[in-house]
Amino acid sequence: MGANEHHVSSGGGSEGHHPNANLNLFPDAIASAAAKSSPPRAGAKRKFQVCNGYLLEFDQLARVLSVLQERKGQAKVSRDALIEDTGLSNRQIESLVSVGAALGLILPGKQILSPVGALIAQHDIFMERTGTLEWCHFQGAGSARNLIWWELFNRFLPDHPPASQDRWMEWLRAELADEYTDRTIGKHLYEEVRFVADAYLERKFKKLELLHRTSDGLIYRRRYANPVPEVFASLLYQYGVATDSRLFQLSDLAPKPGAPGLLFAMDASTLRGAIGTLHTRGWVRHESTHNLDQVRLKDGFTPVEFLAAYYEDREPKTQEVTA
C-alpha cells in the first residue's frame, strides 16, 4: 500500500419546482423515509459495507470529485476512467465511490456527481467548510441505507451511556444476528465501526466535535449548538423530502430517527433556537400560538437552493411551485 492508503484489516482492535421535485436527487436520504415510524431494519436496500475496508480519506475523495467535475457532461463515468485519471487502485476507487454515494455526493451506478456533489466540487472540494461537513454528516448518518452508520447515530448513541468501540460492535452483533450471517458480521463489522469512529475522532468530521473519547476509551456524543443556518435549513427541507412532509411538530425533530435534531444531538432549547433563526430569516414558519409548536416548510424553497446560497454567500431564492 502507498503512504496515503489506510486499509483496515478485519481483525480485532480499536469516519421552478414542486416541493418534492428534488426527490430523485438524494437517493440515500429517501431511504430514511421510514423515520416517520419505527427505525428501519436490514433489507434489500440497506448497505452493510460502506467503506469496503478503507478509512475516510477526504483528500482522496476530493481527487475523485475533481475527476467527476471534469467529466460533468457525461451521463456515466466508468470505474476504469476513475482509476486512470486518479491513479488510485480499483479497490480504493470502489471504496471512495461507495463513501461518496453514502455522503450524497455521487450518484451510485452512474458514478457522476449529485447536485450537492457538484456544488461541493465547485466551492469546497477538499471539504474544509463547516457547512459541508454538517451536510455530509447528516447524509451519512441520516440515511438508513448506510446500515452501521445509521444504527450507531440513530439508535445506539442517543440511548446508551459512553461506550468503547468494542461495546459498539457487541451491541451491533446482537442486533444484526438474525439478519446477517456470522461470516458477514465477522468479516465486515469491525471495518465499518472503525470507519465511523475514525471519521469523527481523527479526520475532518472531528471539526464538528460531535463525538468525543474519554481518557479510558469511551466514546460519547456531544450537543451541536450552532449549525450554519443555510445548511440547517437545507437539512430540514431534505428531511421533508425524505419523509414526504411539509409540517413537523418541533418536539419530533429531536427524537425521531433521521431527524436533524437527533443527528446533531440537539436538546429542545438548542433546536428551538436554531428553528427560531430560520423563522426570523423567513425560511421556515415556526407556529407557536394557540397551543401550537410546529415547523412548517415554505413552498418554493429546495434543499439544493439553501446550499447554493451558503456557498455563494447570498440569500436563498424561492422557485415557482408548479402543480
N, C-alpha and C positions, 0 to 999 in steps of 0.2 A: 504493500500500500504506500501511496505517496504521503508526504508530510502532512497534508491537509485532510487526509482521509481518517475517519473515526468510525470504523466498523465495530459493532458491538457483538461480542460472542454471546452465545446463548447459555453460558454457564452461570454460576452464582455471582454474588456481589451486589455491591450497591451502586427534549424540547418540543309632445302632446300625447300622454299615455293614460290608460286606465290604471288605477292604483295597483292592480295586480299585473301590470304589463311586464314587470321585471321577474316574473315568476320563473322563467326559464333561464335566468342569468345566474342563479345561485343554486345549482342542483344539490349541493351538500346541505345547505341551510334548509331546503324544502324537506329534507329527511327528518327534520326536527319538528315537523307539524304535529307529531304525536305528543308534543309537550303540552298540548291543550288538555290532555288527560293524564294517564299514567306514563311513567318513563318507558320508552321503547325497549324492547328486548332484542336479542340477536335474531336476525332474519336474513333474507336473501340479499338485502341491500346494505347490510352493515359490514364494515371492513375491519377485520381483526388486525391486519398488518397495514399500518400506515407508513412506517419508517423503513421497513424491509431491512432492518439490522443496522441502519446508519443513524447518527445523531443529526440534529438540525443545524446544518452548516449554512448560515444565511448568505455568506459570500458566494458559495457555490450555487445556491438557489438564485442569487442575483445574476449569475452567468447564464443560467437557463432562461430567466426572464428577459435578459438582454437579447439573446438569440431569438426568442419568440417575438420580441418587439420588432426586431429587424425583419422578421417574416410575417408581419401583422396582416398582410394582404392574402395570405394563404388560408385555405379552408381547413387544412390539416397539415401538421408538421410531423414527419416521421421520426422514429427513435434514432435511426441511422444519421439523420441530419443533425439532431441534437448532439450525438456523440462526436460527429466530425467537427461541428462548429465550436463546441465547448472543450474538447479534448478530454472529457471525462469518460469513465468506463460505462459499459452497459448497465451494470448493477447500480452505479451511482445515479445515472440518469433515471433509471426505474424508480429509485427511492425519491429523488428530487421532484419528479413529476407527480408521484403519489402525494408527497408532502405539499407541493404547490396546489394540487387539487383539494387536499384537506383544508388548506387555508383559504380556499375560494379564489385563488389567483389563476389557476389553469383549468381549462375545461377538459376533463378526462376523456380518453378515446380520441378526440381530435388533437389534443396536445397543443392548443392555442390559448392565448390569454383570454380570461374572462374580462368583462368590462371593468371590474375592480382591479384585476391584474394589470390591465392596460394603463389605468390611472397610476398605479404604484410604480410600474416600469417607467413611466414618463416622469414622475415627480419625486420618487423616493425609492429608487431601485435597490439600494442597499438596506432598506427598511430600518432607517435610523429614527424616524419621527415617532413620537409617542402615539399619535393618532393611527398610524399604520399598524403599530404593534397592538393597539386596542382592537382594531378591526380583525387582525389576524387571530388574536386570542379568541374573540367572540366566535369567529367562524370555525376555528379548530376545535375549541371546547364545546361549542354550542350546536354542532352538527351531530345528530345521533348516528350518522353513518360512520363517524370516527369512534369506533366502539370503546377502546380503552380510555381515550381522551375524554369522551363524554361521561363514561361511568365514574371516572375519578372526580371531575369537576361538578357534576350534577347530582351525584349520589354519595360518594364516599366523603369528600372533603367537607361538604356542608353538614354532615350528620355524625361525624366521628371526631374524637379528640386528636391532637397531633400524633402522628404515627410515622414509622420508618417505611422505606420502600419495600422492605420485606413484608411488613404488615399490609401494605397496598396489594402486593401480589397474593398474599394469603387470602385476603377478602375477595379479590377478583377471581382467584382459582375456585373458591367455593361458589361464588355467584354464577360462574360460567360453566361449572362442571357438567350440568345437564344439557348444555347447548353445543359444546365443542369437545372433541376427543382429547384424551390425555396427551396425545402426541402434539396436537396443535397448541394446547395450552403450554406444555412443557417446552416446546421449541421457540415460541414467539412471545410469550407473556413478559418474560424478563426484558426482552429488547424493547417492547412498546412502553413498559413502565419506565425503563431507563431513559428512553427518548423524551417522555413528558417531563420527568423530573429534571433532566439535564437542560431542557429548553428554557425552563423557568428559573432555575437556580444558577446556571452557568452561562447561558447565552443571552441573546438580546431581549428575550422576554423578561429577563431579570430586571430590566429597567422599569417595568410596571410594578415590581415589588408585590406581586400577588401571592407568591409562595415564599416562605422563609424556612430555614432549617435551624433547629436549636443546636447547642453545642454537643448534645448527645445523639444527634442524627434524626430527630423527629421533625417531620415536615408539617407545617400548618399554613392555612390561607390567611390573608390579611385584607381588611376592608379597603376598597379602592374609592377614595373620597372625591377626586376631581377629574372626571373624564372630560376629554375635549368635547365641547358642546356640539359641534357639527358632526363629529364621529358618533357621539352618543345618540344624536337624532337619527343618524343613518342606521345604527343598530336597532333602534326602536321600530323604524319603518321596515327594516329587514325582518325583524321578529313578527311584524304584522303580516308580511308576505308569507312567512313560514307557517303561521298559524291561521292564515286566511281571516284576519280580524283587523278592524279599524278602531276598536274600543277595548280598553283594558281597565280593570279595577287596579288602582295603584298598588293595592295590597298583594296582587297576583304577580307583579313584576319582580318580586324578590324571591319567593319560594318555588316558583314553577320551573321545572327543568327547561333549559334552553333560554330562559328569560334573561335579559341583560342584568337585572339586579342580582340574580343568583350567580351568574358567571363572574361578576365583579365583587361578590361578597358584600353587597351594599346592605346596610341596615335601613330601616324605614325612614329615618331622618336624612340620611345621605341621599337615598333615592328621591325623596321628596324635594330636596334641594336641587338635584340635577334636573328633575322634571320641571321645577319652577323656573330654572334658567331657560329651558326650551320654550316654556309658555310665554315668558316675558319677551322673548325674541320673535314670537309669533309662529313658531314652527310646529307646535302641538297645542292642544287646548286642554288645560287641566280644569276639570269641572268639579268644584269643591263646595258648592252651595246646595241647600235643600237636602242635606244628608248624603250628597254625592261625594265620591272621592275617586274619580276616574280620569283616564287619559284618553283623549280622542285624537287620532291622527287626521291631518288635514288633506283634503283632496288636492292632487296636483304635485305633491312632493314625492320623490322617489329616493331610495337608499343611495343610488349612484350620484344623484344630484348633490346630496349633502356632502359626500366625499369629494366630489369635484370642487365644490365651494371651499372646502377645507384646504385642498392643495393649491387652489388658485387664489386664495385669500380674498374671497368675495362673499356676498350674501347669496344663499341658495335661491333658485328661481322655481316658481311653480310652472307646471306644464298643463296644457289644456287637457281636461278629462273628457274622453270620448265614451260613448255608450258601448 
